[in-house]
Amino acid sequence: MSWLLVLILLVVLVLVVGFLLRMLKGAVKIVATIFVIAVLVGGALWIFNDMNDLRKHFYQDDKMFLLEIDEKIAGGFRLGATGVPVPLTGVRGIDGEPDEWGFEDEYYKIIIITWPVVAKDIQLAGFSANANELKQALLSEHPKHLFIDKGTAALGLKARDQLKLQADTLYPNEDLFAGTVFALLAEKPLSNPDLMFKGMKEGTVRIYPETITFKILKILPDSFNKLLAPAPE
């Protein structure tokens, strides 16, 4: 299917360029034709190689997912071939551009998801919070306090020390709690490619490095998404 899309793009380009070349004559037309053919072939190979690389590595290799709230990184997790997210430490509060972070050698892609893509309530046994509570907690210095405060409200003040001990045992640092919450929130968009494609086009989902396939996905009609998007082998 990927080759089919490349073929369609090439046919459209050939038709447009063919029309333009008809306006040229003599040696100029010959040189221009050779140049256009070289560009088309090179472009087709570039796109196909990138799609092939994505197909081989996008699902199998480790990717870093980061949550951005109000232009701040509020949590992150690693996702690889197992499909099980692993909360990350040391990512909350990092700033600057992804190519300045030094993660290129660790992850195949860095995917930044902004809050509107994942905002929702969480309802779990023993813990529930609405989207606004989660947002404020993830932006705070101590997001674990949300777990403790919610539990205290439900079980009473006497349970607070036990809840704090439980929170510290499950999440030794604040980043692990934030990453776990982010993974729960991201479950729906990650299982729905259409939501991710929409986010890419709207700028609420950003992928680094953004290779040619993702650049094309951002400008093509939605009907082409499944043709060009990476799929597991």
PLY file of the C-alpha trace (Angstrom):
ply
format ascii 1.0
element vertex 233
property float x
property float y
property float z
element edge 232
property int vertex1
property int vertex2
end_header
0.00 0.00 0.00
2.93 2.35 0.66
4.21 1.85 -2.87
0.71 2.61 -4.19
0.71 5.99 -2.50
4.20 6.78 -3.77
3.03 5.87 -7.26
0.00 8.14 -6.98
2.18 11.04 -5.82
4.61 10.45 -8.66
1.84 10.34 -11.27
0.47 13.65 -10.04
3.94 15.21 -10.10
4.68 13.85 -13.56
1.45 15.29 -14.94
2.14 18.71 -13.45
5.78 18.75 -14.51
4.89 17.39 -17.96
2.54 20.29 -18.49
5.24 22.76 -17.48
7.89 21.10 -19.69
5.68 21.47 -22.74
6.31 25.16 -22.48
10.07 24.66 -22.90
11.97 23.90 -26.12
15.31 22.61 -27.39
18.26 21.81 -25.15
16.64 23.54 -22.19
13.74 21.10 -22.36
16.10 18.09 -22.47
18.14 19.28 -19.50
15.01 20.16 -17.54
13.49 16.75 -18.29
16.59 14.89 -17.08
16.69 17.01 -13.94
13.00 16.44 -13.18
13.32 12.67 -13.69
16.30 12.57 -11.34
14.42 14.56 -8.71
11.33 12.35 -9.02
13.28 9.11 -8.74
15.35 10.44 -5.85
12.25 11.71 -4.08
10.43 8.41 -4.52
13.39 6.47 -3.11
13.69 8.90 -0.20
10.02 8.49 0.73
10.04 4.72 0.31
13.22 4.26 2.35
11.79 6.37 5.16
8.51 4.41 5.16
10.44 1.15 5.16
12.58 2.34 8.08
9.46 3.32 10.04
7.81 -0.01 9.34
10.86 -1.86 10.70
11.54 0.28 13.74
8.56 2.41 14.79
6.75 -0.30 16.77
9.74 -2.41 17.74
12.18 0.23 19.00
11.93 2.29 22.17
10.13 5.60 21.89
9.95 8.37 24.45
6.51 9.86 25.05
6.38 13.20 26.85
3.38 15.12 28.15
3.39 18.86 27.57
1.12 21.08 29.66
1.26 24.85 29.23
4.58 24.47 27.39
6.09 22.48 30.27
7.08 18.81 30.23
4.98 17.27 33.01
5.72 13.55 32.67
6.94 10.84 30.37
7.18 7.15 29.66
9.12 4.74 27.47
7.24 2.46 25.07
8.81 -0.34 23.07
8.01 -3.66 21.45
6.29 -5.03 24.58
3.63 -2.33 24.39
3.92 -1.77 28.15
4.68 1.86 29.11
7.54 2.38 31.57
7.39 5.69 33.50
10.52 7.81 33.16
12.45 9.82 35.71
14.34 13.03 35.08
12.05 14.36 32.37
9.70 16.69 34.25
10.67 20.29 33.70
13.13 19.78 30.85
13.01 22.63 28.36
14.52 23.68 25.07
14.35 21.69 21.85
14.40 17.86 21.70
17.70 17.84 19.80
19.27 19.57 22.82
18.18 16.91 25.33
20.66 14.21 24.34
18.12 11.40 23.99
18.73 10.72 20.27
20.85 7.64 20.94
18.37 6.18 23.46
15.11 6.46 21.54
14.01 5.90 17.97
11.49 8.74 18.24
10.51 11.36 20.79
6.76 12.00 20.73
5.41 15.03 22.57
1.69 14.96 23.33
0.00 18.10 24.62
-2.66 18.16 27.31
-5.77 18.59 25.08
-5.04 15.22 23.42
-5.10 13.24 26.67
-7.27 15.31 29.02
-9.86 13.09 30.70
-11.03 11.88 34.11
-9.49 8.80 35.70
-11.68 6.27 37.47
-9.80 3.42 39.16
-10.42 1.22 42.16
-9.30 3.29 45.12
-8.44 6.38 43.08
-10.40 8.78 40.91
-9.73 12.34 39.76
-11.15 14.66 37.15
-9.13 16.12 34.30
-8.61 19.51 35.95
-7.35 17.93 39.19
-4.92 15.79 37.23
-3.67 18.76 35.23
-2.99 20.83 38.33
-1.29 17.92 40.07
0.98 17.18 37.09
2.00 20.83 36.94
2.80 20.92 40.65
6.10 20.01 42.29
4.47 17.13 44.17
1.93 15.33 41.97
1.88 12.37 44.40
-0.02 14.56 46.84
-3.10 14.11 44.66
-3.07 10.38 45.39
-2.58 11.00 49.11
-5.17 13.78 49.34
-7.79 11.78 47.44
-7.22 8.75 49.63
-7.39 10.83 52.80
-10.68 12.37 51.71
-12.13 8.91 51.13
-10.66 7.05 54.14
-10.18 9.75 56.72
-7.27 11.63 58.26
-6.02 8.58 60.17
-5.20 6.85 56.91
-2.98 9.66 55.62
0.33 8.31 56.95
-0.41 4.88 55.53
-1.38 6.40 52.19
1.85 8.40 52.09
3.84 5.24 52.79
1.92 3.43 50.04
2.53 6.26 47.57
6.26 6.35 48.38
6.48 2.58 47.95
4.67 2.51 44.62
6.22 5.71 43.28
9.65 6.39 44.86
9.76 9.78 43.16
7.34 12.30 41.68
8.33 11.54 38.09
7.22 7.92 38.37
3.75 8.94 39.55
3.47 11.57 36.81
4.61 9.08 34.16
2.10 6.49 35.35
-0.77 8.99 35.22
0.33 10.13 31.76
0.42 6.52 30.53
-3.17 6.02 31.73
-4.29 9.22 30.03
-2.49 8.38 26.79
-3.98 4.91 26.46
-6.94 6.04 24.34
-5.13 8.28 21.80
-2.32 5.75 21.38
-4.86 3.05 20.51
-6.62 5.32 18.00
-4.34 6.34 15.07
-6.93 8.84 13.81
-6.57 10.87 17.01
-2.79 10.88 16.64
-2.99 11.91 12.96
-5.37 14.72 13.90
-3.00 15.84 16.64
-0.05 15.86 14.24
-1.94 18.06 11.79
-3.10 20.42 14.52
0.31 20.58 16.18
-0.90 19.03 19.44
1.26 15.96 18.75
4.87 16.47 17.67
7.35 13.81 16.58
11.15 14.15 16.60
12.91 13.63 14.37
10.10 14.45 11.96
11.15 12.63 8.81
9.60 13.00 5.35
6.77 10.50 5.96
5.42 12.48 8.91
5.80 15.75 7.02
3.68 14.33 4.19
1.10 12.96 6.62
0.57 16.47 7.98
-0.46 17.87 4.60
-2.28 14.95 2.97
-6.05 14.46 3.28
-7.13 12.13 6.09
-8.05 9.42 3.58
-4.33 8.89 2.86
-3.34 8.37 6.50
-3.59 4.60 6.53
-1.71 4.30 3.24
1.34 6.21 4.40
1.38 5.66 8.17
3.88 3.18 9.62
2.43 -0.24 10.39
4.08 -3.18 12.14
5.63 -5.84 9.92
0 1
1 2
2 3
3 4
4 5
5 6
6 7
7 8
8 9
9 10
10 11
11 12
12 13
13 14
14 15
15 16
16 17
17 18
18 19
19 20
20 21
21 22
22 23
23 24
24 25
25 26
26 27
27 28
28 29
29 30
30 31
31 32
32 33
33 34
34 35
35 36
36 37
37 38
38 39
39 40
40 41
41 42
42 43
43 44
44 45
45 46
46 47
47 48
48 49
49 50
50 51
51 52
52 53
53 54
54 55
55 56
56 57
57 58
58 59
59 60
60 61
61 62
62 63
63 64
64 65
65 66
66 67
67 68
68 69
69 70
70 71
71 72
72 73
73 74
74 75
75 76
76 77
77 78
78 79
79 80
80 81
81 82
82 83
83 84
84 85
85 86
86 87
87 88
88 89
89 90
90 91
91 92
92 93
93 94
94 95
95 96
96 97
97 98
98 99
99 100
100 101
101 102
102 103
103 104
104 105
105 106
106 107
107 108
108 109
109 110
110 111
111 112
112 113
113 114
114 115
115 116
116 117
117 118
118 119
119 120
120 121
121 122
122 123
123 124
124 125
125 126
126 127
127 128
128 129
129 130
130 131
131 132
132 133
133 134
134 135
135 136
136 137
137 138
138 139
139 140
140 141
141 142
142 143
143 144
144 145
145 146
146 147
147 148
148 149
149 150
150 151
151 152
152 153
153 154
154 155
155 156
156 157
157 158
158 159
159 160
160 161
161 162
162 163
163 164
164 165
165 166
166 167
167 168
168 169
169 170
170 171
171 172
172 173
173 174
174 175
175 176
176 177
177 178
178 179
179 180
180 181
181 182
182 183
183 184
184 185
185 186
186 187
187 188
188 189
189 190
190 191
191 192
192 193
193 194
194 195
195 196
196 197
197 198
198 199
199 200
200 201
201 202
202 203
203 204
204 205
205 206
206 207
207 208
208 209
209 210
210 211
211 212
212 213
213 214
214 215
215 216
216 217
217 218
218 219
219 220
220 221
221 222
222 223
223 224
224 225
225 226
226 227
227 228
228 229
229 230
230 231
231 232
